[in-house]
Amino acid sequence: MRLFERKDGEDGIPRHGKVRPDDGVPAFWAWWEETRPRIDSLVAADDIIGMGELVDRAVLTLHPDLKWELAPGKEAAHALVVTAAGDAELRPLAHRWAAAAPEGDLLWEFHPSRQADPRATERTVNVDGDLLKLDKLTLGLRVPRDGSRVDVSAYHPAFADLDADDRMDATLIALDWLLGEDEVARWVGEIMPVTFEPIDAVAAAHLPAVVADLAADLAPAAGEEQWALLEGQTGGGAPLTATARHPLRPVDHPLFDQHVQIAVPYRHRDEGGLPAGDSVTALRAFEERLSAGLLDRRETALLAVHVSAEGLRVFHVYADSEGDAAAWAKELAKGWDEGKARVTVADDPAWTAVAPFLT
């Protein structure tokens, strides 16, 4: 059940600004412990409106753009879902919220994203008071050649009476319930709500099986890392080579919200500006040291991409901002002897710095 879409200034709190998770998350869970007896009594009385008013304001203190839902639990009777609703900038906050949650019990469990519901097609989406039964939702599904995602055209008889934004909202909620929000981020590409049923449409209930087949076809062998080797040109026309982790998806590492960029100049280059001679050996040794250090930090950091062009190799590392990867990278860079290596650190939960390489 989707609850409480907010408007600017509602409850006297503007919908903007950044809330630090180390401030908001502990405050939320302290509030939950204090307020839970009242919440439990409201839920037991089926007073979802009263419960919603309490939870809505508490979630608002975390971040005004987070969404929340009360859903059926997997192990418990109820699940409280606080979700970024597809906003990659907010995904780490939602996951830090869930990581700090109390242990689930018979009544409550907690999730940082919408969970797949085996009975999704029996549910109803409420869009501005319009109730859409998902058993009438059909989907046109297409996997582009050599693609790693499913493009979806979604049709419901009620879409003709909704505007474009409401059609998209209903479609996104339905897909999240069918697959789970994180699986949508991993496996669904273009999403297009339509007002005429696609010729090859299938019942929405078939989507999980299609995605499972695609995931099985693309799954690497156990423990195997996959990398894509790419060639191109810089904006000035110089040759460029890149090595990118594949698949490369922020949703797989939701707490890696920090971009650590290590820019390493190399002395020996070919006529196009790419590494040559002794610099190839030196760069390989540096990457091995980098990879070894990241292996020790594999729970908190990874190498996403490295790019070489015009006498410079740039390593893009993503890390949990609560870890030590940035400080360690700065120490590592001091050992480079073909010029001054530079390390820059920035918040980048959406991985915008490597956007062209995302799967």
MOQUI-V574455 format. One record per residue. N is the residue number from 1. RES is the residue in one small letter. PSI is psi in radians with two decimals (NA if undefined). OMEGA is omega in radians with two decimals (NA if undefined). NEAR is the number of other C-alpha atoms within 12 Angstrom. Layout:
BEGIN
n:N res:RES psi:PSI omega:OMEGA near:NEAR
n:N res:RES psi:PSI omega:OMEGA near:NEAR
END
This chain:
BEGIN
n:1 res:m psi:2.23 omega:3.13 near:29
n:2 res:r psi:2.36 omega:-3.03 near:35
n:3 res:l psi:2.53 omega:2.81 near:30
n:4 res:f psi:1.26 omega:2.89 near:30
n:5 res:e psi:2.21 omega:-3.03 near:26
n:6 res:r psi:2.81 omega:3.03 near:24
n:7 res:k psi:2.80 omega:3.14 near:15
n:8 res:d psi:2.28 omega:3.02 near:14
n:9 res:g psi:-0.04 omega:3.13 near:12
n:10 res:e psi:2.42 omega:-3.06 near:16
n:11 res:d psi:0.29 omega:3.10 near:17
n:12 res:g psi:0.19 omega:-3.11 near:13
n:13 res:i psi:2.05 omega:-3.12 near:21
n:14 res:p psi:2.61 omega:-3.11 near:17
n:15 res:r psi:1.15 omega:3.05 near:21
n:16 res:h psi:3.00 omega:3.12 near:16
n:17 res:g psi:2.71 omega:-3.11 near:13
n:18 res:k psi:2.27 omega:3.12 near:20
n:19 res:v psi:2.18 omega:3.13 near:22
n:20 res:r psi:2.29 omega:-3.11 near:19
n:21 res:p psi:-0.53 omega:-3.12 near:29
n:22 res:d psi:-0.24 omega:3.02 near:18
n:23 res:d psi:-0.90 omega:-2.99 near:18
n:24 res:g psi:-0.65 omega:-3.05 near:25
n:25 res:v psi:-0.90 omega:3.11 near:31
n:26 res:p psi:-0.64 omega:3.13 near:23
n:27 res:a psi:-0.68 omega:3.12 near:23
n:28 res:f psi:-0.82 omega:-3.05 near:33
n:29 res:w psi:-0.48 omega:3.01 near:29
n:30 res:a psi:-0.72 omega:3.08 near:17
n:31 res:w psi:-0.75 omega:-3.12 near:23
n:32 res:w psi:-0.80 omega:-3.13 near:27
n:33 res:e psi:-0.71 omega:-3.12 near:17
n:34 res:e psi:-0.63 omega:-2.99 near:14
n:35 res:t psi:-0.20 omega:-3.00 near:18
n:36 res:r psi:-0.73 omega:3.12 near:22
n:37 res:p psi:-0.69 omega:3.13 near:15
n:38 res:r psi:-0.71 omega:3.11 near:21
n:39 res:i psi:-0.78 omega:3.14 near:29
n:40 res:d psi:-0.71 omega:-3.13 near:26
n:41 res:s psi:-0.64 omega:3.11 near:16
n:42 res:l psi:-0.72 omega:3.12 near:20
n:43 res:v psi:-0.73 omega:3.13 near:26
n:44 res:a psi:-0.56 omega:3.12 near:17
n:45 res:a psi:0.08 omega:-3.10 near:13
n:46 res:d psi:0.53 omega:3.10 near:13
n:47 res:d psi:1.29 omega:-3.07 near:16
n:48 res:i psi:-0.56 omega:3.11 near:24
n:49 res:i psi:-0.82 omega:3.12 near:19
n:50 res:g psi:-0.76 omega:3.10 near:21
n:51 res:m psi:-0.70 omega:-3.12 near:29
n:52 res:g psi:-0.67 omega:3.14 near:29
n:53 res:e psi:-0.65 omega:3.11 near:23
n:54 res:l psi:-0.89 omega:-3.06 near:29
n:55 res:v psi:-0.64 omega:-3.08 near:35
n:56 res:d psi:-0.78 omega:-3.13 near:34
n:57 res:r psi:-0.63 omega:3.12 near:29
n:58 res:a psi:-0.72 omega:3.10 near:29
n:59 res:v psi:-0.61 omega:3.12 near:39
n:60 res:l psi:-0.58 omega:3.13 near:37
n:61 res:t psi:-0.40 omega:3.04 near:33
n:62 res:l psi:-0.97 omega:3.06 near:38
n:63 res:h psi:2.34 omega:-3.05 near:36
n:64 res:p psi:-0.26 omega:-3.12 near:34
n:65 res:d psi:-0.01 omega:3.00 near:35
n:66 res:l psi:2.61 omega:3.06 near:40
n:67 res:k psi:2.77 omega:3.08 near:39
n:68 res:w psi:2.73 omega:3.12 near:37
n:69 res:e psi:2.62 omega:2.89 near:34
n:70 res:l psi:2.13 omega:-3.05 near:32
n:71 res:a psi:2.86 omega:3.02 near:33
n:72 res:p psi:2.42 omega:3.12 near:28
n:73 res:g psi:2.82 omega:3.05 near:25
n:74 res:k psi:-0.79 omega:3.11 near:23
n:75 res:e psi:-0.60 omega:-3.12 near:16
n:76 res:a psi:3.03 omega:3.11 near:18
n:77 res:a psi:-0.66 omega:-3.07 near:20
n:78 res:h psi:2.64 omega:3.02 near:25
n:79 res:a psi:2.26 omega:2.97 near:31
n:80 res:l psi:2.07 omega:-3.11 near:41
n:81 res:v psi:2.11 omega:2.98 near:37
n:82 res:v psi:2.05 omega:-2.92 near:45
n:83 res:t psi:2.61 omega:3.01 near:40
n:84 res:a psi:-0.19 omega:3.11 near:37
n:85 res:a psi:0.80 omega:3.08 near:33
n:86 res:g psi:-0.08 omega:3.13 near:34
n:87 res:d psi:1.83 omega:-3.07 near:24
n:88 res:a psi:-0.48 omega:3.12 near:32
n:89 res:e psi:-0.53 omega:-3.06 near:29
n:90 res:l psi:-0.16 omega:-3.08 near:38
n:91 res:r psi:-0.76 omega:3.12 near:40
n:92 res:p psi:-0.67 omega:3.13 near:42
n:93 res:l psi:-0.77 omega:3.12 near:42
n:94 res:a psi:-0.69 omega:-3.13 near:43
n:95 res:h psi:-0.59 omega:3.06 near:35
n:96 res:r psi:-0.62 omega:3.06 near:35
n:97 res:w psi:-0.83 omega:-3.10 near:38
n:98 res:a psi:-0.64 omega:-3.14 near:31
n:99 res:a psi:-0.49 omega:-3.13 near:23
n:100 res:a psi:0.01 omega:-3.07 near:24
n:101 res:a psi:2.66 omega:3.03 near:29
n:102 res:p psi:2.81 omega:3.12 near:21
n:103 res:e psi:2.41 omega:3.13 near:17
n:104 res:g psi:2.76 omega:3.11 near:21
n:105 res:d psi:-2.85 omega:-3.09 near:16
n:106 res:l psi:-0.40 omega:-3.05 near:16
n:107 res:l psi:-0.65 omega:-3.00 near:24
n:108 res:w psi:2.48 omega:2.88 near:27
n:109 res:e psi:2.90 omega:-2.96 near:27
n:110 res:f psi:2.40 omega:-3.11 near:39
n:111 res:h psi:2.53 omega:3.12 near:39
n:112 res:p psi:0.17 omega:3.11 near:36
n:113 res:s psi:2.74 omega:3.10 near:43
n:114 res:r psi:2.39 omega:-3.10 near:43
n:115 res:q psi:2.62 omega:3.07 near:35
n:116 res:a psi:2.44 omega:3.14 near:30
n:117 res:d psi:2.03 omega:3.14 near:25
n:118 res:p psi:-0.36 omega:-3.14 near:22
n:119 res:r psi:0.50 omega:-3.05 near:20
n:120 res:a psi:-0.69 omega:-3.06 near:33
n:121 res:t psi:-0.12 omega:3.05 near:29
n:122 res:e psi:-0.07 omega:-3.07 near:19
n:123 res:r psi:2.97 omega:-3.11 near:27
n:124 res:t psi:2.31 omega:3.09 near:24
n:125 res:v psi:2.29 omega:3.11 near:34
n:126 res:n psi:1.94 omega:3.12 near:24
n:127 res:v psi:1.77 omega:-3.14 near:30
n:128 res:d psi:0.72 omega:3.10 near:18
n:129 res:g psi:-0.22 omega:3.06 near:15
n:130 res:d psi:2.22 omega:-3.11 near:17
n:131 res:l psi:2.09 omega:-3.11 near:23
n:132 res:l psi:2.01 omega:3.10 near:30
n:133 res:k psi:2.19 omega:-3.02 near:25
n:134 res:l psi:-0.18 omega:3.06 near:32
n:135 res:d psi:-0.20 omega:3.09 near:25
n:136 res:k psi:0.03 omega:3.13 near:27
n:137 res:l psi:2.27 omega:3.04 near:42
n:138 res:t psi:2.75 omega:-3.02 near:35
n:139 res:l psi:2.37 omega:2.89 near:38
n:140 res:g psi:2.19 omega:-3.02 near:30
n:141 res:l psi:2.32 omega:3.14 near:34
n:142 res:r psi:2.26 omega:3.04 near:29
n:143 res:v psi:1.94 omega:3.14 near:22
n:144 res:p psi:2.69 omega:3.12 near:15
n:145 res:r psi:2.28 omega:-3.11 near:9
n:146 res:d psi:0.38 omega:-3.11 near:12
n:147 res:g psi:2.83 omega:3.11 near:19
n:148 res:s psi:0.23 omega:3.13 near:30
n:149 res:r psi:2.83 omega:3.10 near:31
n:150 res:v psi:2.17 omega:3.00 near:34
n:151 res:d psi:2.40 omega:-3.01 near:28
n:152 res:v psi:2.23 omega:2.91 near:36
n:153 res:s psi:2.09 omega:-3.04 near:36
n:154 res:a psi:2.32 omega:-3.14 near:41
n:155 res:y psi:2.37 omega:2.99 near:38
n:156 res:h psi:2.45 omega:-3.13 near:36
n:157 res:p psi:-0.49 omega:-3.11 near:22
n:158 res:a psi:-0.18 omega:-3.08 near:30
n:159 res:f psi:-0.52 omega:-3.12 near:32
n:160 res:a psi:-0.41 omega:-3.10 near:16
n:161 res:d psi:0.05 omega:-3.12 near:17
n:162 res:l psi:2.69 omega:3.04 near:25
n:163 res:d psi:3.02 omega:-3.01 near:18
n:164 res:a psi:-0.71 omega:-3.12 near:18
n:165 res:d psi:-0.74 omega:-3.14 near:17
n:166 res:d psi:-0.64 omega:3.07 near:25
n:167 res:r psi:-0.75 omega:-3.14 near:33
n:168 res:m psi:-0.73 omega:3.12 near:27
n:169 res:d psi:-0.81 omega:-3.13 near:28
n:170 res:a psi:-0.71 omega:-3.14 near:39
n:171 res:t psi:-0.76 omega:-3.12 near:40
n:172 res:l psi:-0.73 omega:3.10 near:33
n:173 res:i psi:-0.76 omega:-3.13 near:40
n:174 res:a psi:-0.77 omega:3.13 near:47
n:175 res:l psi:-0.70 omega:3.11 near:47
n:176 res:d psi:-0.70 omega:3.13 near:35
n:177 res:w psi:-0.59 omega:-3.14 near:37
n:178 res:l psi:-0.76 omega:-3.03 near:37
n:179 res:l psi:-0.51 omega:-2.86 near:34
n:180 res:g psi:2.41 omega:-3.03 near:32
n:181 res:e psi:-0.74 omega:-3.12 near:34
n:182 res:d psi:-0.64 omega:3.11 near:34
n:183 res:e psi:-0.57 omega:3.03 near:30
n:184 res:v psi:-0.78 omega:3.13 near:38
n:185 res:a psi:-0.60 omega:-3.12 near:36
n:186 res:r psi:-0.73 omega:-2.84 near:31
n:187 res:w psi:-0.18 omega:-3.12 near:39
n:188 res:v psi:2.24 omega:-3.14 near:37
n:189 res:g psi:-1.96 omega:-3.13 near:24
n:190 res:e psi:2.36 omega:3.12 near:25
n:191 res:i psi:2.15 omega:-3.07 near:29
n:192 res:m psi:1.82 omega:2.99 near:31
n:193 res:p psi:2.40 omega:-3.09 near:35
n:194 res:v psi:2.75 omega:-3.12 near:32
n:195 res:t psi:-0.01 omega:3.03 near:23
n:196 res:f psi:2.33 omega:-3.06 near:21
n:197 res:e psi:2.26 omega:3.08 near:25
n:198 res:p psi:2.58 omega:-3.10 near:22
n:199 res:i psi:-0.67 omega:-3.07 near:14
n:200 res:d psi:0.44 omega:-3.06 near:16
n:201 res:a psi:2.55 omega:3.07 near:24
n:202 res:v psi:2.84 omega:3.09 near:26
n:203 res:a psi:2.51 omega:-3.09 near:27
n:204 res:a psi:-0.48 omega:-3.11 near:36
n:205 res:a psi:-0.30 omega:-3.12 near:29
n:206 res:h psi:-0.23 omega:-3.05 near:24
n:207 res:l psi:-0.81 omega:-3.13 near:39
n:208 res:p psi:-0.65 omega:3.14 near:31
n:209 res:a psi:-0.69 omega:3.11 near:20
n:210 res:v psi:-0.77 omega:-3.14 near:28
n:211 res:v psi:-0.68 omega:3.11 near:34
n:212 res:a psi:-0.71 omega:3.10 near:22
n:213 res:d psi:-0.75 omega:3.13 near:18
n:214 res:l psi:-0.78 omega:-3.13 near:25
n:215 res:a psi:-0.68 omega:3.14 near:23
n:216 res:a psi:-0.69 omega:-3.14 near:14
n:217 res:d psi:-0.56 omega:-3.04 near:15
n:218 res:l psi:-0.06 omega:-3.07 near:20
n:219 res:a psi:2.28 omega:3.06 near:18
n:220 res:p psi:2.85 omega:3.05 near:14
n:221 res:a psi:2.68 omega:-3.08 near:10
n:222 res:a psi:2.24 omega:3.11 near:7
n:223 res:g psi:-0.02 omega:-3.08 near:7
n:224 res:e psi:2.32 omega:3.03 near:11
n:225 res:e psi:2.45 omega:3.11 near:17
n:226 res:q psi:2.43 omega:-3.13 near:19
n:227 res:w psi:2.52 omega:3.07 near:20
n:228 res:a psi:2.31 omega:3.09 near:21
n:229 res:l psi:2.17 omega:-3.00 near:18
n:230 res:l psi:2.61 omega:3.06 near:20
n:231 res:e psi:2.59 omega:3.13 near:19
n:232 res:g psi:-2.70 omega:3.14 near:20
n:233 res:q psi:2.62 omega:3.01 near:19
n:234 res:t psi:3.03 omega:3.10 near:19
n:235 res:g psi:-0.47 omega:3.12 near:10
n:236 res:g psi:0.03 omega:3.09 near:11
n:237 res:g psi:0.03 omega:3.14 near:12
n:238 res:a psi:2.62 omega:3.10 near:20
n:239 res:p psi:2.57 omega:-3.12 near:25
n:240 res:l psi:2.41 omega:3.00 near:27
n:241 res:t psi:2.58 omega:-3.13 near:27
n:242 res:a psi:2.60 omega:3.00 near:29
n:243 res:t psi:2.12 omega:-3.05 near:28
n:244 res:a psi:2.38 omega:3.04 near:32
n:245 res:r psi:2.45 omega:-3.13 near:29
n:246 res:h psi:2.15 omega:0.03 near:25
n:247 res:p psi:2.71 omega:3.12 near:29
n:248 res:l psi:1.81 omega:-3.01 near:31
n:249 res:r psi:2.12 omega:3.10 near:34
n:250 res:p psi:-0.55 omega:-3.09 near:41
n:251 res:v psi:-0.41 omega:3.12 near:34
n:252 res:d psi:-0.28 omega:-3.09 near:29
n:253 res:h psi:1.18 omega:-2.94 near:30
n:254 res:p psi:-0.34 omega:3.13 near:39
n:255 res:l psi:-0.03 omega:-3.12 near:38
n:256 res:f psi:1.44 omega:-3.00 near:42
n:257 res:d psi:0.10 omega:-3.07 near:39
n:258 res:q psi:2.28 omega:3.10 near:36
n:259 res:h psi:2.12 omega:3.09 near:35
n:260 res:v psi:1.93 omega:-3.10 near:41
n:261 res:q psi:2.18 omega:3.13 near:36
n:262 res:i psi:1.93 omega:-3.11 near:40
n:263 res:a psi:2.04 omega:-3.01 near:34
n:264 res:v psi:1.97 omega:3.08 near:39
n:265 res:p psi:2.50 omega:3.10 near:33
n:266 res:y psi:2.54 omega:-2.98 near:33
n:267 res:r psi:-0.67 omega:-3.04 near:26
n:268 res:h psi:2.17 omega:-3.08 near:23
n:269 res:r psi:2.75 omega:3.08 near:24
n:270 res:d psi:-3.07 omega:-3.06 near:20
n:271 res:e psi:-0.33 omega:3.09 near:13
n:272 res:g psi:-0.07 omega:3.13 near:22
n:273 res:g psi:0.09 omega:3.13 near:25
n:274 res:l psi:2.78 omega:-3.08 near:31
n:275 res:p psi:2.54 omega:3.12 near:31
n:276 res:a psi:2.83 omega:3.01 near:23
n:277 res:g psi:-2.33 omega:-3.06 near:15
n:278 res:d psi:-0.43 omega:-3.14 near:17
n:279 res:s psi:-0.54 omega:3.08 near:29
n:280 res:v psi:-0.79 omega:3.13 near:24
n:281 res:t psi:-0.75 omega:-3.12 near:17
n:282 res:a psi:-0.74 omega:3.13 near:25
n:283 res:l psi:-0.67 omega:3.12 near:37
n:284 res:r psi:-0.73 omega:3.13 near:21
n:285 res:a psi:-0.69 omega:3.11 near:17
n:286 res:f psi:-0.75 omega:-3.14 near:31
n:287 res:e psi:-0.62 omega:3.11 near:31
n:288 res:e psi:-0.70 omega:3.09 near:16
n:289 res:r psi:-0.71 omega:3.09 near:22
n:290 res:l psi:-0.82 omega:-3.11 near:34
n:291 res:s psi:-0.67 omega:3.13 near:25
n:292 res:a psi:-0.74 omega:3.11 near:19
n:293 res:g psi:-0.64 omega:3.11 near:26
n:294 res:l psi:-0.52 omega:3.06 near:28
n:295 res:l psi:-0.68 omega:3.08 near:17
n:296 res:d psi:-0.38 omega:-3.11 near:17
n:297 res:r psi:0.49 omega:-2.98 near:24
n:298 res:r psi:-0.35 omega:3.09 near:22
n:299 res:e psi:-0.21 omega:-3.04 near:21
n:300 res:t psi:-0.02 omega:-3.12 near:26
n:301 res:a psi:2.73 omega:3.04 near:37
n:302 res:l psi:2.70 omega:2.99 near:41
n:303 res:l psi:2.12 omega:-3.09 near:41
n:304 res:a psi:-0.85 omega:-3.02 near:42
n:305 res:v psi:2.59 omega:2.80 near:39
n:306 res:h psi:2.50 omega:-3.02 near:38
n:307 res:v psi:2.35 omega:3.12 near:40
n:308 res:s psi:2.32 omega:3.09 near:39
n:309 res:a psi:2.52 omega:2.98 near:33
n:310 res:e psi:0.76 omega:3.05 near:30
n:311 res:g psi:0.27 omega:-3.10 near:30
n:312 res:l psi:2.29 omega:2.97 near:36
n:313 res:r psi:2.28 omega:-3.12 near:38
n:314 res:v psi:2.11 omega:3.08 near:36
n:315 res:f psi:2.25 omega:3.12 near:39
n:316 res:h psi:1.92 omega:3.12 near:41
n:317 res:v psi:2.40 omega:3.02 near:46
n:318 res:y psi:2.42 omega:-2.98 near:49
n:319 res:a psi:2.78 omega:2.97 near:39
n:320 res:d psi:2.14 omega:-3.09 near:34
n:321 res:s psi:-0.24 omega:3.10 near:29
n:322 res:e psi:-0.01 omega:3.11 near:21
n:323 res:g psi:-2.94 omega:-3.05 near:24
n:324 res:d psi:0.26 omega:-3.03 near:24
n:325 res:a psi:-0.69 omega:-3.10 near:39
n:326 res:a psi:-0.82 omega:3.13 near:37
n:327 res:a psi:-0.71 omega:3.13 near:21
n:328 res:w psi:-0.71 omega:3.14 near:26
n:329 res:a psi:-0.66 omega:3.13 near:41
n:330 res:k psi:-0.68 omega:3.09 near:24
n:331 res:e psi:-0.74 omega:3.13 near:19
n:332 res:l psi:-0.74 omega:-3.08 near:28
n:333 res:a psi:-0.44 omega:-3.14 near:31
n:334 res:k psi:-0.36 omega:-3.12 near:20
n:335 res:g psi:-0.05 omega:-3.13 near:21
n:336 res:w psi:2.29 omega:-3.00 near:30
n:337 res:d psi:0.30 omega:3.07 near:18
n:338 res:e psi:0.43 omega:-3.09 near:26
n:339 res:g psi:3.13 omega:-3.11 near:20
n:340 res:k psi:2.00 omega:3.06 near:18
n:341 res:a psi:2.47 omega:-3.11 near:27
n:342 res:r psi:2.36 omega:3.11 near:25
n:343 res:v psi:2.17 omega:3.06 near:28
n:344 res:t psi:2.49 omega:-3.07 near:26
n:345 res:v psi:2.30 omega:-3.12 near:28
n:346 res:a psi:2.64 omega:2.98 near:24
n:347 res:d psi:2.27 omega:3.14 near:26
n:348 res:d psi:1.15 omega:-3.09 near:31
n:349 res:p psi:-0.37 omega:3.13 near:34
n:350 res:a psi:-0.01 omega:3.14 near:32
n:351 res:w psi:0.73 omega:-3.11 near:39
n:352 res:t psi:-0.48 omega:-3.11 near:21
n:353 res:a psi:-0.40 omega:3.12 near:29
n:354 res:v psi:0.44 omega:-3.07 near:31
n:355 res:a psi:-0.69 omega:-3.14 near:18
n:356 res:p psi:-0.28 omega:-3.06 near:17
n:357 res:f psi:-0.07 omega:-3.11 near:27
n:358 res:l psi:2.45 omega:-3.12 near:25
n:359 res:t psi:NA omega:NA near:28
END
